[in-house]
Amino acid sequence: MRLFSFKTSPAAPDAGDDDLSVLRLIRSRRVGPATFHRLVAEHGSARAVLQALPDIARRAGVQDYAPCPEAVAAAELKAGHKAGARLIRCDSPDYPALLRDIPDAPPVIWLKGCADALRRPGLAVIGARNASSLGLRMARGMAGALAAQGITVIAGLARGIDTAAHEASLRSGTVAVMAGGIDVIYPQENRVLASMICDRGCLITEQPPGTVPVARHFPARNRIISGLAHGVVVVEAALKSGSLITARDALDQGREVMAVPGHPVDGRAGGCNQLIRDGAVLVRSAEDVIAALPDLQQSLARVTGAGDPPQGPDAGSDATPEAGVTQSRTNPETSAPAAIHRHGPTTPPDRTGAPLRATPAQIETTVLDRLSPAPLDEDVLIRDCGLGAAALAPVLLRLELSGKIARMAGGRVALSG
């Protein structure tokens, strides 16, 4: 239950408000972002709302209401600073302009790292946690090429596609939007990645420090991912994926939604194919993405001081399926991902590959997770699984004999249809 249930445009706190007052208001019971902005617009400042809140609650039928205690807000400020983060209010010049424009913009965000990444034009690159090898390579190629164009890549620090997108754009500065507190890295396997992101990019969250993410935090996180970006690119997503929630948020916020097509019988591509069927822009490269976003092109021109976005010698080449791929015009759903492993960059084994001392069953699971109905070069599979050819060969043989995978000409393998 909220004190008010209807949405209003975001309102900035009064210039006289301090961090403590703003934090107390948004942390008060039954005050969400939309209610925060409505109340501040009506009363003029967070301090005034805090004074009026008990009476407002009483008139709404809530008895014995008390705002968030000052000591609780002060403890949050102390914990955030101890974690090396800083609080950015929605009236701060450091608050991202695109995010401020969404109806339920977070009144405050915690930021750790370099805020410069938030000042550049941004695009969200998101997708499946259990991504295929082709999906991971597409995400790396797409994110790397976008970063080379001066675009900040935004994702949610999740396993799979998000991790690949962050890793590919580390050197340019990437933004990770977290579902929990700024000091609670989830998943834990991305702690090193989170630390590296802070060197040139940043971590942000609207949750208090110490918050362990639960299911309800992720949809709220997703609206921030789309709110920060000019558009959202979905690389792989199942029909009931959290990535589709982000895509829906993007549409509600007036952002462009783009999707990479996938094999029609691969469940991990079902969400992307449905988005395209429903009107999302089909993209196969960074160039496709930029061409679909005139506003982004203008923002890039303003940042660079030139009439056109920068075109580096390697920009976009990692994710372009055109060169040397004759199928790309006739069947983009299968040829686009295939182009990535033919022309994509050599990358280190993914951290989500098979454990160093994996059992045969664990290796089989890793192999099946990496494969899709689209053929994959065997040497790419070896690299992505982080295993030697000698360890992988007997596993592939067992899977082939059991009918789970099929070997094809040219040393390629795929899931059996």
C-alpha positions in Angstrom: 0.0 0.0 0.0 1.2 3.5 -0.9 0.1 6.8 0.6 -0.8 7.8 -3.0 -1.2 5.5 -5.9 -1.0 7.8 -8.9 2.1 8.9 -10.8 3.5 12.4 -11.1 6.5 13.9 -12.8 9.6 13.8 -10.7 10.1 16.9 -8.5 13.5 18.0 -7.2 13.9 18.6 -3.5 14.2 22.2 -2.4 17.7 23.6 -2.6 17.6 24.0 1.2 17.1 20.2 1.8 20.1 18.2 3.0 20.9 14.6 2.3 19.5 13.5 5.6 16.1 14.9 5.0 15.8 13.5 1.5 17.1 10.1 2.7 14.6 10.1 5.6 11.7 10.8 3.3 12.4 8.1 0.7 13.2 5.5 3.4 9.9 6.3 5.2 7.3 3.5 5.3 5.0 3.4 2.3 6.9 6.2 0.5 8.1 5.0 -2.9 9.7 7.1 -5.7 6.5 8.2 -7.3 5.0 9.2 -3.9 8.2 11.0 -3.0 8.1 13.2 -6.1 4.4 13.9 -5.6 4.7 15.0 -2.0 7.8 17.2 -2.7 5.9 18.8 -5.6 3.0 19.5 -3.2 4.9 20.7 -0.2 8.0 22.2 -1.7 10.7 20.4 0.2 11.5 17.1 1.8 11.7 18.7 5.2 8.2 20.1 4.8 6.9 16.7 3.8 8.5 15.0 6.8 6.6 17.4 9.1 3.3 16.8 7.2 3.7 13.1 6.7 2.0 11.9 9.9 -1.1 14.0 9.2 -1.1 12.9 5.5 -1.0 9.2 6.6 -3.7 9.8 9.2 -6.0 11.2 6.5 -5.1 8.2 4.3 -6.3 5.9 7.1 -2.9 5.0 8.5 -2.6 5.5 12.3 0.4 6.1 14.4 2.6 6.8 11.4 6.2 8.0 11.9 8.7 8.9 9.2 12.1 7.2 9.0 14.1 8.1 12.2 16.9 10.5 11.7 19.3 8.0 13.3 18.5 5.3 10.7 19.2 7.7 7.8 22.4 8.9 9.5 23.5 5.3 9.8 22.9 4.7 6.1 25.0 7.7 5.2 27.8 6.5 7.4 27.6 3.0 6.0 27.6 4.3 2.4 30.6 6.5 2.9 32.4 3.6 4.7 31.8 1.5 1.6 33.5 4.2 -0.5 30.3 5.4 -2.1 28.6 8.7 -2.3 25.0 9.7 -2.3 23.6 11.5 -5.3 20.2 13.2 -5.0 17.9 13.8 -7.9 18.5 17.6 -7.7 22.3 17.1 -8.0 24.1 18.1 -11.3 25.7 14.7 -11.1 22.4 12.9 -11.3 21.9 11.4 -14.8 19.6 13.6 -16.8 17.8 10.7 -18.6 17.1 8.9 -15.4 15.7 12.1 -13.8 13.1 12.2 -16.6 11.4 8.9 -15.8 8.2 9.1 -13.7 9.5 6.9 -10.8 13.1 8.2 -10.9 15.0 7.1 -7.7 15.2 10.2 -5.4 18.7 9.1 -4.4 21.3 6.8 -5.8 24.5 5.5 -4.2 27.4 5.6 -6.6 30.8 4.0 -6.3 33.5 4.7 -8.8 33.8 7.3 -11.5 30.7 9.3 -12.3 32.2 10.4 -15.7 30.7 7.3 -17.3 27.2 8.6 -16.5 27.9 11.8 -18.4 28.4 10.0 -21.7 25.5 8.7 -23.9 24.5 5.3 -22.7 23.0 2.1 -24.0 21.9 -1.0 -22.1 23.1 -4.4 -23.3 21.3 -7.1 -21.4 20.3 -10.7 -21.7 20.2 -14.3 -20.4 22.1 -15.5 -17.4 22.6 -18.9 -18.9 23.8 -17.5 -22.2 25.1 -19.6 -25.0 28.7 -19.2 -26.3 27.3 -17.4 -29.4 25.3 -15.1 -27.2 28.3 -14.3 -25.1 30.4 -13.5 -28.1 27.7 -11.3 -29.6 27.4 -9.4 -26.3 31.2 -8.9 -26.1 31.4 -7.8 -29.7 28.4 -5.5 -29.5 29.5 -3.9 -26.2 33.1 -3.5 -27.2 32.1 -1.8 -30.5 29.7 0.5 -28.7 32.3 1.5 -26.2 34.8 2.2 -29.0 32.3 4.7 -30.3 32.3 6.6 -27.0 29.1 5.1 -25.6 28.7 3.9 -22.0 27.5 0.3 -21.8 25.0 -0.2 -19.0 24.0 -3.6 -17.6 23.0 -5.3 -14.3 26.1 -7.1 -13.2 24.3 -10.4 -13.7 25.8 -13.6 -14.9 26.0 -14.3 -18.6 25.2 -11.5 -21.1 25.5 -8.7 -18.5 28.9 -9.9 -17.4 30.2 -10.2 -21.0 29.0 -6.7 -21.8 30.7 -5.2 -18.7 33.9 -7.0 -19.4 34.1 -5.9 -23.0 33.6 -2.2 -22.1 35.8 -2.0 -19.0 38.5 0.1 -20.6 36.0 2.8 -21.7 34.0 2.8 -18.5 30.8 0.8 -17.9 27.9 1.2 -15.5 26.6 -1.6 -13.4 23.2 -1.1 -11.8 22.8 -3.3 -8.7 19.7 -4.8 -7.2 21.1 -4.7 -3.6 23.2 -2.4 -1.5 26.4 -0.8 -2.9 28.5 -3.0 -0.7 26.7 -6.3 -1.5 28.0 -7.6 -4.8 25.6 -10.1 -6.4 26.5 -12.6 -7.7 29.6 -13.0 -5.6 31.6 -14.4 -8.4 31.5 -10.9 -9.9 33.3 -9.2 -7.0 36.5 -8.8 -9.0 34.6 -7.5 -12.0 32.8 -5.0 -9.8 36.1 -3.7 -8.4 37.5 -3.3 -12.0 34.3 -1.5 -13.1 35.0 1.2 -10.4 38.3 2.1 -12.0 36.8 3.9 -15.0 33.1 3.3 -14.6 30.8 2.9 -11.6 28.4 0.9 -9.6 25.0 2.4 -8.7 22.0 1.4 -6.7 19.0 3.0 -5.1 19.0 0.5 -2.2 20.6 1.2 1.2 24.0 -0.3 2.0 23.8 -3.8 3.4 20.7 -4.7 1.4 20.8 -8.3 0.2 18.9 -8.4 -3.1 15.7 -10.4 -3.1 13.3 -11.1 -6.0 11.3 -7.8 -5.7 14.5 -5.7 -6.0 15.3 -6.9 -9.6 12.4 -5.4 -11.4 13.0 -2.1 -9.6 16.6 -2.3 -10.7 15.6 -3.0 -14.3 13.8 0.3 -14.6 17.0 2.1 -13.7 19.0 0.2 -16.3 16.5 1.3 -19.0 16.1 4.8 -17.5 19.8 5.5 -17.8 20.0 4.5 -21.5 19.0 5.9 -24.8 17.9 2.4 -25.8 18.0 -1.2 -24.7 19.7 -4.0 -26.7 18.5 -7.6 -25.7 21.0 -10.2 -26.9 19.5 -13.4 -25.6 16.3 -13.8 -23.5 13.8 -16.5 -22.9 10.1 -15.8 -23.1 9.8 -15.3 -19.3 13.1 -13.5 -18.8 13.8 -10.5 -16.6 15.3 -8.9 -19.7 11.8 -8.6 -21.1 10.8 -6.7 -18.0 13.6 -4.2 -18.8 12.4 -4.0 -22.4 8.8 -3.2 -21.2 10.2 -0.6 -18.8 12.1 0.9 -21.7 9.0 1.2 -23.8 7.1 2.8 -20.9 9.9 5.3 -20.6 9.9 6.1 -24.3 13.2 4.3 -25.0 14.0 2.3 -28.2 14.1 -1.5 -27.8 16.4 -3.5 -30.0 16.9 -7.3 -30.1 19.4 -9.7 -31.6 17.6 -12.5 -33.4 18.3 -16.1 -32.5 17.6 -19.6 -33.7 13.9 -20.3 -33.5 14.2 -23.5 -31.6 16.6 -22.1 -29.0 14.6 -21.3 -25.8 17.2 -18.6 -24.9 16.2 -16.7 -28.1 12.5 -16.9 -27.7 12.2 -13.6 -25.9 14.3 -11.7 -28.5 12.4 -13.2 -31.4 9.1 -12.2 -29.8 10.4 -8.7 -29.2 11.3 -8.4 -32.9 7.9 -9.8 -33.9 6.2 -7.2 -31.7 8.1 -4.3 -33.2 11.5 -4.1 -31.6 14.4 -3.2 -34.0 16.4 -6.1 -35.3 20.1 -5.4 -34.8 23.2 -7.5 -35.6 26.0 -5.0 -35.0 26.8 -1.8 -33.1 26.2 0.1 -36.4 22.7 -1.2 -36.5 22.1 0.0 -33.0 23.5 3.5 -33.5 21.6 3.9 -36.8 18.3 3.1 -35.0 18.9 6.0 -32.5 19.0 9.5 -33.9 19.0 11.0 -30.4 22.0 9.0 -29.5 23.8 10.2 -32.7 23.1 13.8 -31.7 24.4 13.2 -28.1 27.6 11.6 -29.5 28.1 14.6 -31.8 27.7 17.0 -28.8 30.2 15.0 -26.7 32.8 14.7 -29.5 32.2 18.2 -30.9 31.8 16.8 -34.4 28.9 16.3 -36.7 29.1 12.5 -36.8 29.9 9.8 -34.1 33.5 8.8 -33.9 34.4 5.9 -36.2 37.5 4.1 -34.8 39.3 1.6 -37.0 37.9 -1.3 -35.1 34.6 0.2 -34.1 31.8 -2.2 -34.7 33.9 -4.9 -36.4 33.5 -7.3 -33.5 29.7 -7.5 -33.9 29.3 -7.1 -37.6 28.0 -10.2 -39.4 28.3 -8.9 -42.9 31.9 -9.6 -43.8 32.4 -13.0 -45.3 29.0 -14.3 -44.2 26.9 -15.0 -47.3 23.8 -16.2 -45.2 23.3 -12.9 -43.4 20.9 -11.4 -45.9 18.7 -14.5 -46.3 18.6 -15.9 -42.7 19.7 -13.3 -40.1 18.3 -15.3 -37.3 21.0 -18.0 -37.6 23.8 -16.1 -39.4 24.1 -13.1 -37.1 25.4 -15.0 -34.0 27.6 -17.2 -36.2 29.4 -14.2 -37.5 30.6 -13.3 -34.1 32.6 -16.5 -33.5 34.1 -16.2 -37.0 35.2 -12.6 -36.7 34.9 -11.7 -33.0 37.9 -11.0 -30.7 39.9 -13.6 -29.0 38.7 -13.5 -25.4 39.8 -15.3 -22.2 37.7 -18.2 -21.0 34.5 -17.0 -19.3 34.5 -17.2 -15.5 31.3 -19.1 -15.6 32.9 -22.0 -17.5 33.6 -25.5 -16.1 35.3 -25.6 -12.7 39.0 -26.4 -12.7 38.4 -29.9 -11.2 35.0 -30.5 -12.8 33.5 -33.9 -12.9 32.4 -35.3 -16.3 28.8 -34.5 -15.4 29.7 -30.9 -14.6 31.6 -30.6 -17.9 28.6 -32.0 -19.8 26.3 -29.4 -18.2 28.7 -26.6 -19.1 29.0 -27.8 -22.7 25.2 -28.0 -23.1 24.7 -24.6 -21.6 27.2 -23.1 -24.0 25.7 -24.8 -27.1 22.6 -23.8 -29.0 21.0 -25.2 -32.2 23.2 -22.8 -34.2 26.6 -24.5 -35.0 29.6 -23.4 -33.0 33.3 -24.0 -33.8 34.7 -26.6 -31.5 37.8 -24.6 -30.7 35.6 -21.7 -29.6 33.7 -24.1 -27.3 37.0 -25.3 -25.9 38.1 -21.7 -25.1 34.7 -20.7 -23.7 34.6 -23.7 -21.4 38.1 -23.1 -20.2 39.1 -26.7 -20.8 41.8 -28.5 -22.9 40.9 -30.4 -26.0 41.8 -33.7 -24.3 39.4 -33.1 -21.5 36.6 -32.0 -23.7 36.9 -34.7 -26.5 35.5 -37.6 -24.5 32.6 -35.5 -23.2 31.6 -34.4 -26.7 31.8 -38.1 -27.8 29.4 -39.1 -25.0 27.0 -36.3 -25.8 27.1 -37.2 -29.5 26.4 -40.9 -28.8 23.5 -40.0 -26.5 22.0 -37.8 -29.2 22.3 -34.6 -27.3 24.6 -32.9 -29.7 25.5 -33.2 -33.4 28.9 -32.8 -35.1 29.0 -31.0 -38.4 31.4 -30.3 -41.2 34.3 -27.9 -40.4 34.7 -29.0 -36.8 31.5 -27.5 -35.6 29.0 -28.8 -33.0 25.4 -27.9 -32.1 22.6 -29.1 -29.9 20.5 -31.8 -31.6 17.2 -30.6 -33.0 
